[in-house]
């Protein structure tokens, strides 16, 4: 559970936590398509009642079909952005998406070390669009610098397999526990592997430690292709942890939310489909106009645990 950071300048620090939604620090690249990146993070955090604090690590040049290029920001600028808000607002959780460079990973790791009481959720995206040398450098820096400060690592099963267990020899693919054991060697206590294909064609999502599977949820494979699901899931989990949810509950609720986002996904361009992170706000044609709308996470608006 996240811990509020009191401000010595405020005679009543607890009153600040009641002033508005929980604050979630978001490190990610700008994605002009709105599929993922900071736009996706902020929408997901806002969709469940949190307040995102977006720190730009760089910018993609992308559309709904593919990533054409990426430009990383200077690590000093990333640090200055983050520390400006950390010194001003109480942050209950940190999500790290694509940092863009090894230098930026080092800067984020230093910040996480200074705020060790704040949980860190790290999402490893698919980097297959990048050069192999850049991917290796980024993976090595993330494992060495950021994973020791990471509370929960999230990624697609294939992405985590290629990164954490590149020399896997077994005929069967690694389980979530195998991946969690590899992550634990770098200091990560929990791992969430997504997109694990089941024999019946469904995709399983598994939260695990090296010793146990804590929860899992399998969903039908939807038609078409999506982008932005990983950022949406990791940002939602981070926001729910910031709200005080226990990790297993946060993961289960976040997976349910993302399932709804994808089921109501839309295709604004000529490429992939995007998650509709505000699907729950759409009017229900069959709903009783006198009945209040259901919350996507089963939390009444006036009971949201900010």
N, C-alpha and C positions, 0 to 999 in steps of 0.2 A: 504494500500500500504506500502511495506517495506521501511525502511529508511537506507541509507548507513551510516556506522559508520566511521567518518573521523579519520585519524591517525595523531596525532599532530606532528609526526616525518616527515611527508610528506608535503612539502610546497604546493603541489597541490593535495589535496585529491581526487578531482573529476577525475583527470587523472587516478587514480587507478581503478575506476569503468569502464573505457574504455579499460583497459589492457586485459580483457578477459571476460569469462562468469561470470554470477552471482554465488556467492558462497552460498551453502545451507548446513547447519550443520545437519548431520544425526546421530541420536542416534538409534542404533538397534543392534541386535545380529548377529553374523556371521552365515550364513546358507550355509553349504558346498554343498547343492544341487543346489544352485543358484536360487531357486524358489522365495524366498523373502529375508528377512533380508537385510543386508548391500549390498550384491551383487545386489539384486533386486532394492534397492533404488538408488544405484549409476548408474545402467543401465538406469533407468527411468529418472533420473535427466539429465544424459548425453544425453539421447535420444531426449530431447527437448531443448538442448543447454546450460544447466547449468553445474556447477562444484560441485560435491558432496564432502563434507568433512566428511568422515566416522569415527564415534567414536564407538568403539566396547564396547558394554555393557556386552557381554558374548558370548557363542557359543552354538548352537544346535548340537546335534548328530542326524542327520536326513538324509533320502534319499527322493526319490520322492514319497514314499508311506506314511511315517509317521515320527513323531518326536519321537525319542527313549529316548532322555535325553537332559538336558540343564545345562550348567555351567555358573553361573553369575560371572562377574568380580568384583573385589573390587571397592567400590564407590570412593575411593581416586584416583584410576587409571583412572576411567571414567572421573572424574573431571579434572585431569591433561591433559588427551588427549584433552578435549574440550577447556580448557583455553589456551592451547598452540596455537591452531589455531585461537581462538577468539582474542588473543592479536597480531596476525600477519596479519590477513586478514579481510576484511569487509564482514560480514555475513548478507545476506538480509532476510533469513527465517530459521526456525528451524523445523525439523520433528522429532518427537519422536515415535519410533516403540516400540518393546519389550525391556524394560529396565532390566528385569530379576530379580529384587529384589526391595523391598521397600526402601532400602538404596540408590540404584541407582536412584530411582524416586525422593528421597529427594535431591540428588546431582544435578540432572537435573533441578529440580524446583528452586534451589538456583541460578543456572546459568541463567535460564530464568528471574528470578527477577532482576539480575544484568544487563541484556540486555532487559529491558522491552519494548524498542522501536522496537524490532524484533518480528514479528509474529511467533507464535508457533502452529503447526498443530500436534495434538496427534492422533495416530491411535491405537485403541484397538483391538488386534487380537483375534482369537478364542483360548482360553486357555484350552479347554476341555481335552487336553492330560495331563495336570498337575493335581496335587492332589487338592482336594476341599479346603483344608486349605490354600494351597499356593495361589490359585486363590482368595480366600476371602481376604487374607492379601494384595495381589497385588492390587486388586480392591479398597480396602479401602484406601490404600496409594495414589493411583492415584487420587481418588476423593478428598482427603483432601489436597494433596500437589501439584499435577501437574495441575489439572483442573482449579484452580484459575488463572493460568498463560497461559491457553490455549485459543487461538483465534478461532480455529475450531477443533471439535471432529469428527472423522470419525470411523465408524465401521459397521459391518453387523447388520441388524435390530434385529435378534435374540440375538446376543451377547450383544448389547446395552440394549435390553429389560431385559435380565436376570440380567444384572449388575445394571442398573439405576432404573428399576421398578420391583424389585423382588416380590413385593406384589400386582401386578396388578390383579384386580378382574373382570374387564369387560370381557364379552364374546368375544368381538372383540379385536384383537391385538392393541396395542398402535400405534398411528400415529407418523409420524416424528415430528410433533409439540409437541406431548406428551413427546417424548424422549428429544426434545430440551428444554422443560420446566423443566424436571428433571435435565438435564445438567446445565441449567441456575442457578439452586439452588447452584451450585458449582462455578459459575462465568463464565461459557462458553457462549459466545454470539451466536455462530453458530454451527449447527450440520448437518452432512451428513450421512444419514442412507442408506445403500446399501442392495440389495437383498430382497426388499419388494415384496412378491409374489402377482401378480395381478390375477383377475378371469380368464383372457385369457391365463394364464400360463407364461406371461412375467414377468421379474423382474424389479421393479422400483427402482430408486435411487433418493433420495429427499434431497435437501438442505433446511433447515428450521430454523426458530427462534421460540420461544414460541408463537408468534403472527401471523406468516405468513409462507407460503411455497414460497421460493425465486425462485426455479427452480426444475425441475424434468426431468428425462430421463429414458424411459423404453426400455429394450432390450430383444430380444428373448433369451430363455434359450438354450445355446449351448450343443450339445451332449458331453458326457464324463464329467469328473470332473477336476477342476483346483485348483492349489495352487499358491499363490503369487499375486493374483489379488488385494488384499487389500493394500499390501505394494506398489504395482505399482501405484495404484490410489492415495494414500496419498502422496507419494513422488512426483508424477507429479503435483498435486494440489499445493504442497509446492513450487516447482520450478517455477510454473507459477505465483504464488503470489510474489515470489522473483523477477520475471521479471517485476513486476509492474501491472499485470493484476488485474482488479476488481474481487472480490471473485466469484460472480455468473458466470462471463465469464471464470474464471480459472476452476471452477468445471465443467462447460459444456464442455470445451475443453479437460479437463482431462478424462472425461467419454467417449468422442469420441475416444481419444487416446487408452484408455484401451479396448474399444470395438474392436478396430483394433488389439491390442496385443493378445486378446483372440481368435478372429476369425482366426488369423494366428498362434495359439498356436501349440506347438509340444510336443511330448512325448519321451524324451531322455532315460528314464529308464523303469522300470516295473510298476511304480505307476501312479501318476496323470499327467495330462498335465500341461505345464508351459507356461506363456505368452511370446510371442516373442516381446520384447520391441524394437527391431530394425526392425520390419516388414516393415517400410516405406523405409528402405534402400535397400530392395530386388528389383532387376530389374523387370520391368513389360514387359513380353514377347510381349504384344500388344502395348506397348508405342512407340511413334515416337522417334527414337534415336536422332533427332535434337531438341526435346523439353526437357526443364529442368524438373526434377522430382518434383512433388508436395510435399510440406511440410505437415506432418500429422496434423499440427495445423493451416494450412492456412497462415503460416508466411514464406515469402521468406527468404532464408539463410542470405542475406545481410541486412535484416530488423529485424532480431531477436533482441528483446529489452533487451539486456544484461544489 
